[in-house]
């Protein structure tokens, strides 16, 4: 794992991340909807749906990690470029 991945996963120092107050996950609604969907599915369909959800979660996690690293790199490039600016 590289240093940015270590930082992303919280393995370096204590990172206090504040949640955006506009974003409030509604776990109860998600769980209720999940249960409603599962009631409509047979065993084979439910297994396929679970595989789909697992793949979506994995892909989303990978995208978040990549976005975090790219954002960090962009921030460093901005900082580097700002040292070239004459005031």
Secondary structure, DSSP 8 states (H G I E B T S, - for coil): --HHHHHHTT-SS-------TT----HHHHHHHHHHHHHHS-HHHHHHHHHHHHHHHHHHHHHHHHHHHHHHHHHHHHHHHHTT---
